């Protein structure tokens, strides 16, 4: 469970919001209270550490990034977890790699899943195994493939609820 003051770097994926809404309608315990997104790095620095130097470093990481066209169709499953993988994955993986090189001490998900986590769209999380299986078998096929044009990353912070702190548009060519 995220703590107050936690931050994350995410790429919004509004094209997948209908999928998450369908999952939430049928299995309310399976989804998180965030719009569809791909996490680049969570947790990031604590909210009180987001100074001008950190924001300038983030500006550098995201500078001249072109928008990414991806498709989400491949389902990945683990116990109580269902996700969709992006294709191609290189653009998002490259962003994650650049962030990890800039902040090597920050492990994705505090290292709970190892030091390297593939970018993905979480569809069901921390739910009963039967629910995660049903999501993969019964709901995902109705909504995939999801084609998306990713145009920005967002820095969000948990302050009573997740709030936008900064946008980083992908404006490169």
C-alpha positions in Angstrom: 0.0 0.0 0.0 1.5 3.4 -1.0 2.3 5.8 1.8 1.4 9.4 2.0 4.1 11.4 0.2 5.0 8.6 -2.2 5.5 9.6 -5.8 5.5 7.7 -9.1 6.4 8.4 -12.7 3.7 7.0 -15.0 2.5 7.2 -18.6 -1.2 7.7 -18.9 -3.1 5.2 -21.1 -6.6 6.5 -21.5 -7.3 4.0 -24.3 -7.3 1.3 -21.6 -9.8 3.0 -19.2 -12.8 1.1 -20.7 -11.0 -2.2 -20.0 -10.3 -1.2 -16.4 -13.9 0.1 -16.0 -15.2 -3.3 -17.2 -13.0 -5.1 -14.7 -14.0 -2.8 -11.9 -17.7 -3.3 -12.7 -17.4 -7.1 -12.4 -14.5 -7.4 -9.9 -14.3 -4.2 -7.8 -11.5 -5.7 -5.6 -9.2 -6.3 -8.7 -8.4 -2.7 -9.7 -6.6 0.3 -8.2 -8.0 3.8 -7.8 -5.9 5.2 -10.7 -6.7 5.7 -14.4 -5.1 3.3 -16.8 -1.3 3.8 -17.0 2.1 2.2 -17.4 4.4 2.8 -14.4 7.9 3.9 -15.3 9.2 4.1 -11.7 7.4 3.6 -8.4 8.3 4.5 -5.8 10.1 7.6 -7.0 11.6 10.1 -4.6 9.5 11.3 -1.6 7.3 14.2 -2.5 9.2 16.5 -0.1 12.4 15.8 -2.1 11.0 17.0 -5.4 13.0 20.2 -5.7 14.1 22.2 -8.8 17.1 20.0 -9.3 15.1 16.8 -9.5 12.5 18.4 -11.8 15.4 19.6 -14.1 16.8 16.1 -14.1 13.4 14.7 -15.1 13.2 17.4 -17.8 16.5 16.1 -19.2 15.4 12.4 -19.1 12.2 13.2 -21.0 13.6 15.9 -23.4 13.1 15.2 -27.1 11.2 11.9 -26.5 9.0 11.2 -29.4 5.4 10.0 -28.8 5.2 6.2 -28.8 2.7 4.1 -30.7 2.1 0.8 -28.9 -0.3 -2.0 -28.8 -1.4 -4.0 -25.7 -2.5 -7.5 -26.5 -0.2 -10.0 -24.8 -1.5 -11.0 -21.3 1.0 -11.7 -18.5 -0.3 -13.6 -15.4 1.1 -14.3 -12.0 -0.7 -15.1 -8.7 -3.4 -12.6 -8.2 -2.1 -10.4 -11.0 -3.0 -9.8 -14.6 -1.3 -7.4 -17.0 -1.0 -6.5 -20.6 2.5 -6.0 -22.2 3.2 -3.2 -24.7 4.4 -4.0 -28.3 6.9 -2.7 -29.1 8.2 -2.5 -25.6 11.5 -0.7 -26.5 10.3 2.9 -26.1 8.9 2.3 -22.6 11.8 0.1 -21.6 14.2 2.8 -22.7 12.5 5.3 -20.5 12.6 3.0 -17.6 16.3 2.3 -18.2 17.1 6.0 -18.4 15.3 6.7 -15.2 17.1 3.8 -13.5 20.5 5.0 -14.7 19.7 8.5 -13.3 18.5 7.2 -10.0 20.1 3.7 -9.6 19.2 3.4 -5.9 15.5 3.5 -6.7 14.3 -0.1 -7.3 10.9 -0.6 -9.1 8.3 -1.5 -6.5 11.0 -1.4 -3.8 12.6 -4.5 -5.3 9.7 -6.8 -4.5 9.7 -8.2 -8.0 13.4 -8.0 -8.6 15.5 -5.2 -10.1 14.0 -5.3 -13.6 10.3 -5.1 -14.2 8.9 -5.1 -17.7 6.6 -2.1 -18.5 3.0 -3.2 -18.4 -0.6 -2.2 -17.9 -1.9 -3.7 -14.7 -5.4 -5.0 -15.1 -5.9 -6.9 -11.9 -3.7 -6.7 -8.8 -3.7 -8.3 -5.3 -6.9 -10.2 -6.0 -8.0 -13.8 -5.7 -6.4 -16.1 -8.2 -9.8 -17.1 -9.6 -10.6 -13.4 -10.2 -7.2 -12.8 -11.9 -7.8 -15.8 -14.1 -11.4 -14.7 -15.0 -10.1 -11.2 -15.9 -7.6 -12.8 -18.3 -10.0 -15.3 -19.8 -13.3 -13.4 -19.9 -12.8 -9.7 -20.0 -9.4 -8.9 -21.6 -10.3 -10.7 -24.9 -13.2 -8.3 -25.4 -11.0 -5.2 -25.2 -7.7 -6.3 -26.9 -5.8 -5.3 -28.7 -5.6 -1.8 -27.3 -3.8 0.6 -29.6 -2.3 3.6 -27.9 -0.4 6.8 -28.8 1.6 7.7 -25.7 2.2 11.4 -25.5 3.5 12.2 -22.0 4.8 11.0 -18.7 3.4 12.3 -15.4 4.9 12.7 -12.0 2.2 12.0 -9.4 2.3 12.2 -5.6 0.1 10.7 -3.0 -1.3 13.5 -0.9 -4.6 12.1 0.5 -5.1 10.9 -3.1 -2.9 10.7 -6.1 -2.3 14.2 -7.5 -0.5 15.4 -10.6 2.7 17.2 -9.8 4.2 17.7 -13.3 3.7 16.6 -17.0 6.5 15.8 -19.4 5.3 15.9 -23.0 6.9 13.7 -25.6 7.6 16.3 -28.3 10.5 14.8 -30.1 10.3 13.6 -33.7 
